Amino acid sequence: MMLRVILWLLGFMLKKAQRSKSAFQEQLETRPLDWGIATEDLAIARYYRMSADGIETGTGLPVDLDLELRFDNPQSAMRILRKPTQKAFLDGMMNDHVRLVGDSRDLERLQALLKHIR
């Protein structure tokens, strides 16, 4: 339940950053990013479609996303998402707690965008 709330709150924070942070908006103007977070069993899943026009979020994982972060369980997701650093994601991937579906360059773009929501 807590992971669902955190993912919903993340959508709210992304929308706020899109409205108020010019550096965030500029990064989205060059190229939009569609991404999602889910547990491997898809019991918890949420997607984010981010562009210069706005941010759309919803439950589930559409098949056309640029990037998916799949966590082995909600506890791993919470642990890694609390401090979404490059090291945390790399350690999670090495320990099979996180699976990246998509291009790793999109993960780097996402991490750069997430720096603006703090």
C-alpha positions in Angstrom: 0.0 0.0 0.0 2.8 2.4 0.9 4.5 2.0 -2.5 1.2 2.9 -4.3 1.0 6.1 -2.3 4.7 7.0 -3.0 4.2 6.4 -6.7 1.0 8.6 -6.7 2.9 11.3 -4.8 5.8 11.1 -7.3 3.3 12.0 -10.1 2.2 15.0 -8.1 5.8 16.1 -7.5 6.7 15.7 -11.2 3.7 17.8 -12.2 4.7 20.5 -9.7 8.3 20.5 -11.0 7.0 20.8 -14.5 5.1 23.9 -13.6 7.7 25.6 -11.5 11.2 24.5 -12.5 12.5 25.9 -15.8 15.4 23.5 -16.0 12.9 20.6 -15.7 10.8 22.1 -18.5 13.8 22.6 -20.8 14.8 19.0 -20.5 11.4 17.8 -21.5 11.2 20.2 -24.5 14.2 18.5 -26.1 12.7 15.0 -25.8 9.7 13.7 -23.9 10.0 10.6 -21.7 7.4 7.9 -21.1 8.4 5.6 -18.2 6.9 3.4 -15.5 7.6 1.7 -12.2 6.2 -1.7 -11.3 6.8 -4.8 -9.3 7.7 -7.9 -11.3 4.3 -9.5 -10.8 2.6 -6.2 -11.9 0.6 -6.1 -8.7 1.7 -2.5 -8.3 2.4 -0.5 -11.5 2.2 3.2 -12.5 3.3 5.0 -15.6 4.4 8.6 -16.2 4.2 10.3 -19.7 6.3 13.5 -19.4 6.5 16.1 -22.2 6.7 19.9 -22.5 2.9 20.0 -22.7 2.4 18.3 -19.3 2.7 15.1 -17.3 0.1 12.3 -17.5 0.2 9.5 -14.9 -2.0 6.5 -14.3 -2.0 2.9 -13.1 -0.7 0.0 -15.1 2.1 -0.2 -17.6 1.3 0.5 -21.3 3.5 -1.4 -23.7 4.8 1.7 -25.5 6.9 3.1 -22.6 10.5 4.2 -23.2 11.7 2.9 -19.9 10.4 0.5 -17.2 11.8 -0.1 -13.7 10.7 -3.5 -12.5 11.3 -4.2 -8.8 11.3 -7.7 -7.4 9.1 -6.7 -4.5 7.6 -3.5 -2.9 10.2 -3.4 -0.2 13.1 -3.3 -2.7 11.3 -0.5 -4.6 10.8 1.6 -1.4 14.4 1.1 -0.4 15.8 2.2 -3.8 13.3 4.9 -4.6 13.9 6.7 -1.3 17.4 7.6 -2.6 17.2 7.2 -6.4 20.9 7.6 -7.0 22.8 5.9 -9.8 24.7 3.7 -7.3 21.4 2.6 -5.7 20.0 1.5 -9.1 23.3 -0.2 -10.1 23.4 -2.1 -6.8 19.8 -3.1 -7.2 20.4 -4.4 -10.7 23.5 -6.3 -9.6 21.6 -8.0 -6.8 18.6 -8.7 -9.0 16.2 -6.4 -7.1 15.7 -4.1 -10.1 15.3 -5.0 -13.8 15.6 -2.2 -16.4 13.5 -2.6 -19.5 14.6 -0.1 -22.1 17.6 2.0 -22.8 20.0 2.8 -19.9 20.4 6.3 -21.4 16.7 6.9 -20.6 17.5 5.9 -17.0 20.2 8.6 -16.9 17.8 11.2 -18.3 15.2 10.1 -15.7 17.7 10.5 -12.9 18.6 14.0 -14.2 14.9 14.9 -14.1 14.3 13.5 -10.7 17.0 15.8 -9.3 14.6 18.7 -9.9 11.8 17.4 -7.6 13.8 17.6 -4.4 
